[in-house]
Amino acid sequence: MFFALASSQLGVSSFTINLILITSVTILLGLPTLFLFRSGQGKSAF
């Protein structure tokens, strides 16, 4: 609802908003995973 309202008012297509949401979710999930993976090499993550 909010994204549809924002896209109609800002003139941005829903594809662009979906692409931004998917990219942000991927980054938010990928960075902690990468950090845990790198910290787990050679020593424990704790």
C-alpha positions as CSV (number, residue, x, y, z in Angstrom):
1,M,0.0,0.0,0.0
2,F,2.7,2.5,1.0
3,F,5.0,1.5,-1.8
4,A,2.2,1.7,-4.4
5,L,1.2,5.1,-3.1
6,A,4.9,6.3,-3.1
7,S,5.5,5.0,-6.6
8,S,2.4,6.7,-8.0
9,Q,3.3,10.0,-6.4
10,L,7.0,10.0,-7.2
11,G,6.6,8.7,-10.7
12,V,8.8,5.7,-10.0
13,S,7.9,2.3,-11.5
14,S,7.1,-0.6,-9.2
15,F,9.9,-2.5,-10.8
16,T,12.4,0.0,-9.6
17,I,11.0,-0.1,-6.0
18,N,11.0,-3.9,-6.0
19,L,14.6,-3.9,-7.3
20,I,15.7,-1.5,-4.5
21,L,13.9,-3.6,-1.9
22,I,15.5,-6.9,-3.2
23,T,18.9,-5.3,-3.3
24,S,18.7,-3.9,0.2
25,V,17.5,-7.2,1.7
26,T,20.3,-9.0,-0.1
27,I,22.9,-6.6,1.3
28,L,21.4,-6.7,4.8
29,L,21.4,-10.5,4.8
30,G,24.8,-10.9,3.0
31,L,27.0,-8.6,5.1
32,P,26.5,-10.4,8.5
33,T,26.9,-13.7,6.8
34,L,30.2,-12.6,5.2
35,F,31.4,-11.2,8.5
36,L,30.6,-14.4,10.3
37,F,32.3,-16.5,7.6
38,R,35.5,-14.4,7.6
39,S,35.6,-14.2,11.4
40,G,35.1,-18.0,11.5
41,Q,38.3,-18.7,9.5
42,G,41.3,-19.6,11.7
43,K,39.5,-18.8,15.0
44,S,36.2,-19.2,16.6
45,A,33.5,-16.6,15.9
46,F,33.0,-15.9,19.6
